[in-house]
Amino acid sequence: MATKPNKSAAKPGATRSTKVNPPKVRAGKAGPDRWDYAPAPESTKIVQLRDRYELYIDGEWVKPASKKYFDTASPATLKVLSSVAEANAKDVDRAVAAARRAFETDWSRRSGAERGRFLFRIARILQERAREFAVLESMDGGKPIKESRDIDVPLAAAHFFYYAGWADKLEYAFPGRTVRPRGVAAQVIPWNFPLLMLAWKVAPALAAGNTVVLKPAETTPLSALLLCEVLEQAGLPKGVVNIVTGAGDTGASLVSHPDVDKVAFTGSTSVGKLIARAVAGTDKSVTLELGGKAANIVFEDAPLDQAVEGIVNGIYFNQGHVCCAGSRLFVQESVADQVLAKLKRRMETLRVGDPLDKNTDVGAINSKEQLDRITELVGSGIDEGTDVWQPSCELPRRGYFFRPTVLTGVSQSHRVAKEEIFGPVLSVLTFRTPQEAVEKANNTPYGLSAGVWTDKGSRILSMVDQLRAGVVWANTYNRFDPTSPFGGYKESGYGREGGLHGLAPYLHVD
Amino acid sequence: MVWPRIFTSTDTRRTTDTMAAQTKKTDRMTVPKTYKLYIGGKFPRSESGRTFELTDAKGAFLANVSLASRKDAREAVVAARKAFTGWSGATAYNRGQVLYRIAEVLEGRRAQFVDELVATGSTRRAAAAELDATIDTWIYYAGFSDKYSQVIGSSNPVAAPYFNFSLPEPTGVVAIVPQDSPGWRLRAIAATVAPAIVAGNTTVVAVREGNPLSAISFAEVLATSDLPGGVVNILTGDVCEFVPNLASHMDVNAIDIAGCVDGEFAREMELLAAENLKRVARPREFARNHVGSIDDIARWTELKTVWHPIGV
């Protein structure tokens, strides 16, 4: 059959997506190694959503001055989940004023130990309500419940727990120095890990004594809004965390607000550049965590089966909506055929579909815009002469889905090798010598992450030394931990989040 | 274009470096120095063939100094990039030795530098104090070469069977506009360039019109201190003319606009720098007693975090 990946998606995308499917796709037939299970969907009953969410400013739900609301829907079912307020410049102004007041009259005056207690409470309540958050995250964002349950939510709680402990130990983070909070932090986060990115931003900011105005992504605002309940249960003082929902304009008014001291942004490199311009000539400090086009390098001596798992985890984890996704696979020429055969066999076993099904490996593409972008870029790969391969999995009839895709015959000049696709699309290139691997891997304006697969320890360290990337995974991929600093080189941004280093951007160190 | 004039000196009587002064005192014809640029370890003239005339406070001719062009700036970036792999790959111990050597050679040429600072406006006493502070700063950073990564780096106790560690690495090519004010000429170069190169970065330094003599003589110190060519490149002239090209250059990773005192110009440089997300150090002044700071090293480093599995 012809594909039905995105029946409800873009008109132009639909023609493209027909093109990207392999000539012989058999409908409903699983690959040779896939066991089909009966559906095991997680119940959504645990999530009680309001019909409409206002802005969360100064501990209150307030109606937006804009009087505007927008819908947020599940990308898997296209069902509208709730309606969310759109903050305009006036609303942002109100939120920043609330954060400033809370900073000056309350939060910065509390002891570190006290701030830490609040963060510990938040971590614990997140753990208690983990299932609820995981289900909501999968409903609103389309990511498999397996991931939101095992990664996003536990890691978010762990971040709060980690930074809770720092709050009364800041003098050990920067020995011999005196530290003080920066003030009001403006934080803008993306839609790929909504709750986790919130935790990465809010936890260190509060631990260091700052107050926060946070803007969640337009397509995934719900977990941040549900978190407001957690903040209230934890008894967090009013105005310490304010949530303003909206799209790009809301974010722009937030980062350019004159009373903001610190800007933290995670998202695309193009928006990151706009933010760098918006703060030019001011005293605001900025951290940017932006795009990537990571190299995942497999040497001939690598444990190949393990490497294949790492390749799959590297690019198909969270539908490839990962800034550090291993989107460029570099395989040593001598094992390229072998690795590709193993990879395709493994990919036939991937279950693509209902994000809420506990068996699902690859969920829904987050939005129609993103699906269109992925479709367009894969189309460009075909136009430029790459070979496209997709497993024969069936896609749901509704919602935004895209088959896990492998592009071979890719050269460095192809768009699919240069641009961040932010989808389940792997570009495969080959190399002969370690030096060639390094040169090709570094041949990108990005520098967020990289993977190295080899049995030779000295080679790992030599590659680590030469790869211009902020995180290097050896014989693993896409690992995260609150203690482990994360962030990029070059156009992948600046500043680090996580670990001791994640505190520095939120402090004046005198 | 109005050629810049040098700063007013309060102590020009004792200037011995001008040709006029020297020819009066001795029968021997002196050999005046041609002040050229310093790019890739060599001393070329500006490719544009332009110079500007530097005079002392009384208007006496001091030198024709190269007026760097935008193309010179690009050449300097190429030289800095070429030097990056070698310098960033040098051992920390070696970088420390080279920085210490810079301090030694400066010390040996104190008299010349004091004269040049005096010729361009310092009092003799202030010039001597500036030399002391400059040498102190080079020695301070020399001693930091194999220590800052232990201070900035960490091993991270992740909740999984991995050995996880973070290390600072040099950012790359750093363009630097040092401050240029009385007492902060040679010293400003030390305070901005030393922390960048001690971490393995390579630099392109834009020196204002008022400060070229000691800066170019300093290049001679660098050239005789075992510092590989291209690690520090020095351009003299009208910074407003060529610094925008450094700020917008796609192969420059970072820019220090410490000395861009004009706020609007500084903002423009920051806007240009956003094009490839250069790391930017904004205009600032150092404290009077400033010697050095680990923050200025950390500023030009990128933290790399490595996950290595633990298993048998």
Interface residues (C-beta under 8 A of the other chain):
Chain A: A158 T269 G272 K273 A276 R277 A280 G281 D283 L288 L290 P445 G447 I460 V464 A469 G470 V471 V472 W473 A474 N475 T476 R479 D481 T483 S484 P485 F486 G487 Y489 K490 E491 G493 Y494 R496 G499 L500 H501 V509
Chain B: S154 N156 P157 V158 A159 A160 Y162 N164 S166 T171 N253 G263 E264 A266 R267 E270 L271 A273 A274 E275 N276 L277 R279 R282 D295 E302 L303 K304 T305 V306 W307 H308 P309
